[in-house]
Amino acid sequence: MGENIFPKCLACDKGHLLPFSFKEDVFEKWKCSNPDCDFIVKKRDRDGFRD
């Protein structure tokens, strides 16, 4: 039971990627839960890209 359903952060490997939604666009951004990490994955059109 204690499994996390969110993927591990690829940048810091300490946090997990958490989804954020704005307006009707579901999961537009994914941000690392580690406060010391600024990794964000953004959705643009149909392609994902990394900041």
trRosetta pair geometry for C-beta under 8 A, 3 or more apart (Angstrom, degrees):
i j d omega theta_ij theta_ji phi_ij phi_ji
4 16 5.6 -122 157 -91 144 154
6 16 4.0 93 100 160 116 124
6 17 5.8 -159 172 66 104 59
6 18 6.0 -12 -143 -86 157 58
6 19 7.9 -147 -120 -14 112 81
6 33 7.7 90 103 -25 151 128
7 16 6.6 146 81 -158 34 81
7 17 5.0 -3 69 33 89 113
8 13 6.1 23 163 -136 121 55
8 15 7.7 132 -159 90 58 39
8 16 6.0 -62 -105 -106 36 67
8 17 7.6 41 103 -6 12 87
9 12 5.0 10 102 45 133 84
9 13 6.3 -123 77 -57 82 22
9 14 6.7 -22 47 49 124 53
9 15 4.5 42 -17 71 135 82
9 16 6.3 -132 -32 -98 81 13
9 17 5.8 136 -88 -53 65 77
9 32 4.2 43 -105 -118 137 112
9 33 7.5 -142 -45 28 120 71
9 34 6.4 -83 2 8 159 116
9 37 6.0 67 168 130 163 163
9 39 5.5 126 -162 63 113 146
10 13 7.6 16 -150 -66 16 70
10 39 7.0 -179 57 -170 75 154
11 32 6.6 -83 48 -62 114 148
11 37 5.8 144 92 -161 119 121
11 39 3.8 -176 14 -73 143 140
12 15 5.9 44 71 16 124 91
12 32 6.3 90 24 -163 120 154
12 34 5.3 -95 84 53 155 158
12 36 7.2 129 -125 90 155 92
12 37 4.0 -98 -23 -89 143 139
12 39 6.7 -147 -8 -7 95 130
14 34 4.8 75 90 -88 105 144
14 36 7.9 9 70 58 145 109
14 37 6.9 169 54 -30 105 134
15 32 4.2 97 85 179 139 91
15 33 4.1 -177 -166 59 110 72
15 34 3.1 -129 -43 -22 122 89
15 37 5.6 -144 14 39 132 138
15 39 7.9 173 64 46 124 115
16 32 7.3 144 72 -147 22 59
16 33 5.0 13 50 10 71 125
17 30 4.3 26 176 164 111 117
17 31 7.0 143 -149 67 64 18
17 32 6.2 -41 -92 -88 58 53
17 33 7.6 -137 -76 -17 12 85
17 39 7.8 -77 -96 110 92 112
17 41 6.7 8 -146 15 136 120
18 30 6.6 157 70 -157 30 68
18 31 5.8 -32 59 65 86 72
18 32 7.6 98 12 -151 85 8
18 33 5.3 88 -22 -66 119 94
19 26 7.9 12 168 169 133 71
19 27 4.3 -48 -152 -115 124 86
19 29 7.5 138 -158 85 50 48
19 30 5.6 -34 -95 -100 54 79
20 27 7.5 101 58 -131 36 38
20 28 6.5 -59 95 59 78 82
20 29 4.5 -14 58 69 110 95
20 30 7.1 -179 13 -88 80 28
20 31 6.1 31 -18 1 124 108
21 25 6.5 -179 -156 90 77 58
21 26 5.1 -21 -115 -128 125 44
21 27 6.1 -20 -80 -40 88 33
21 28 6.0 112 -128 5 43 92
22 25 5.8 1 68 56 73 103
22 28 5.3 -43 25 25 94 150
22 29 7.8 45 -11 5 107 103
25 28 4.4 59 119 -70 116 112
25 43 7.5 -165 170 75 120 130
27 30 6.9 13 -168 -62 88 89
27 43 7.1 79 117 -23 74 140
28 42 7.1 -2 153 -151 73 70
28 43 5.3 -118 -153 39 49 111
29 40 5.8 -17 -169 -171 111 105
29 41 6.8 152 -160 80 56 53
29 42 5.3 -17 -106 -104 85 67
29 43 7.1 -127 -69 7 44 81
30 40 7.0 154 79 -159 51 54
30 41 4.3 0 54 53 103 103
31 39 7.3 147 -153 92 51 60
31 40 5.0 -13 -101 -106 78 83
31 41 8.0 -153 -68 25 38 65
32 37 4.2 -49 102 100 152 121
32 38 7.4 89 40 118 118 0
32 39 4.3 67 -24 58 126 98
32 40 7.5 -103 -1 -67 80 50
34 37 4.0 54 81 14 112 112
39 50 7.9 -26 -159 -158 86 103
39 51 7.8 165 -152 61 44 96
40 50 8.0 148 86 -153 52 60
40 51 5.2 19 66 22 95 130
41 48 6.1 7 177 -174 106 113
41 49 7.8 167 -157 84 68 31
41 50 5.9 -37 -110 -102 73 71
41 51 7.8 -148 -93 5 28 83
42 48 7.4 159 85 -154 41 66
42 49 6.3 -22 68 66 86 78
42 50 7.9 147 25 -109 75 23
42 51 6.4 68 -2 -40 113 100
43 47 8.0 154 -160 86 58 37
43 48 5.7 -42 -107 -102 62 74
44 47 5.7 -24 75 73 85 82
44 48 7.4 133 25 -115 73 24
44 49 5.8 -11 19 15 121 112
